Amino acid sequence: MPLSEFQLIARYFAGLSPPDAEGVVLGIGDDAAILRPPPGEDLLVSIDTLVAGVHFPPFLSPRAIGHRALAVNLSDLAAMGARPLWFTLALTLPEVDESWLGGFADGLGTLAARCGIALVGGDTTRGPLSITIQVHGAAAPGRALRRDGARVGDSLWVTGRPGLAALGLQRLQAGVADDDPACAAFLWPEPRLAFGRGLAGLASAAIDVSDGLLADAGHIAERSAVGIEIDATLLPLEGALGAIPLSEALALCLTGGDDYELCFTAPAAASAAIAGLAAAQGLSCRRIGTVVPGVGARCAGVETTGMGYQHFRESADG
Amino acid sequence: MPLSEFQLIARYFAGLSPPDAEGVVLGIGDDAAILRPPPGEDLLVSIDTLVAGVHFPPFLSPRAIGHRALAVNLSDLAAMGARPLWFTLALTLPEVDESWLGGFADGLGTLAARCGIALVGGDTTRGPLSITIQVHGAAAPGRALRRDGARVGDSLWVTGRPGLAALGLQRLQAGVADDDPACAAFLWPEPRLAFGRGLAGLASAAIDVSDGLLADAGHIAERSAVGIEIDATLLPLEGALGAIPLSEALALCLTGGDDYELCFTAPAAASAAIAGLAAAQGLSCRRIGTVVPGVGARCAGVETTGMGYQHFRESADG
């Protein structure tokens, strides 16, 4: 892309690099950013790509795309119990569309400012619309939440209303107004950063719900070499999910993706502290199952064969 | 992409995460990697995207694409004088082609092993072919080479044979066999990591030559608020560049990109040490100009209006 276009694009993102950001010796504008990691802390990094037509539908506004691109990455930091520090942005655009860039930067920047994460570097290229973000966070040594710490006898928990985002996507695709709570859950996923940090020291394993509750609980089970049993009667099927047929609600809750809630395991002794943490933050959090000997995650009494969630995609090439 | 495809892809990259990699507490397979930055050192990060048809031509082999994707990023660490530590890979593929993946992973992995950089995380998605890599390196505090340290009176230097890669691209596009040295310069760019690290403490500013010597020297000039005068008679127009008409060689040397050589400034007092460093590493390095009061980079006597290099692109959408 010609330099003038680079400069144009850079203008939209200048506000995402606050001058007082922690640990930033040199931000955007050199061959690399120079960062000073918090002494004595572990560094957490995660990278994710959103491809237009695969990870978000064509009706998504530039502002919602900007929010989403950062939110899905921050959600990974939340699932590790980490404190956000910095992010980099690799943006591939088919053309320079100032209206699109303005909305995108606004959605991205609003979330970045709220979560206290600073843009420290990036790359802009011309090509099919695609957004790759890497987030960097910090956690006290050995305190980051991993997927491999679940132990038999632990409880399984989940925040929020998993399945709500998938219901919202259905409604958006059907043309429902986007101020519906389910639509908002899909459009404006909220990374559970404060809750994730509170879980460090309480939870034994954690993951964010991006592929669907059953699949993501399955990732914990696999990495921890345990089985996980979800109790269908404990699932949080209230609100919009309580107003649709139970079988549909169950399917959405267990296999709908894009919620970016936290799913985690914890010993029974931590239950009161977890409930207290959730109450203090005004976040719904429910015990929904148990870690058992065995392999994989399942939900007794619910037939989940053939269920699966692949995020949005234009062509069903799964 | 279905899980089985993820697993398939993961198999190709498993070898790029050596178990003894420095500072890796937890690599691929969780929501984020857990890293332990070298205590007391600065962390350098750089992210770059390569889009098929924009940043590399269709005839490039998967192995050369894998090499290139990492090399252009490592070159940014070289230009900062940093020691490579870790990288992440966000790979977008139109389909799972095992032959392509094998070649790509081989090109990527061979360079990674040689440069001592470990894969710690990534993301694979379906979409138009695109490769985003972020590299992480370390440097002693305050010792990283920046673009903004050039001072009036410093000398300008460049390693290798800038312009050779652009000549190689011309020849490859004309169907010349790829064992031509110019073609090799385009196909297998070599990040000047050891030289860059040696420059820390000697150079006052540095950049890698990706956009063309004149443009990249111009970036140093801009960030350092100085002028840079390149002396055409000092340019390293030997070898393949010496065998073509001088005006063409000059144009390629000043505006050809994709060389990933290092261009840097240094006080005159450092000249002997720089020459000694280059000799010790068997790397050609030439003094080619001077930092002067003023604005921008120019090469007296050479008309460069209209010259510019935009890497390879399928459609000239400049």
Interface residues (C-beta under 8 A of the other chain):
Chain A: M1 P2 V25 L26 G29 D30 D31 A32 A33 I34 L35 R36 P37 P39 G40 D42 L43 L44 V45 S46 I47 D48 T49 L50 V51 A52 G53 V54 H55 S75 D76 L77 A79 M80 A82 W86 T88 L89 A90 T92 V120 G121 G122 D123 T125 R126 G127 P128 S130 T132 Q134 V135 H136 G137 A139 P141 A144 R146 R147 D148 A206 I207 D208 R223 G308 Q310 R313 D317 G318
Chain B: M1 P2 V25 L26 G29 D30 D31 A32 A33 I34 L35 R36 P37 P39 G40 D42 L43 L44 V45 S46 I47 D48 T49 L50 V51 A52 G53 V54 H55 S75 D76 L77 A79 M80 A82 W86 T88 L89 A90 T92 V120 G121 G122 D123 T125 R126 G127 P128 S130 T132 Q134 V135 H136 G137 A139 P141 A144 R146 R147 D148 A206 I207 D208 R223 G308 Q310 R313 D317 G318
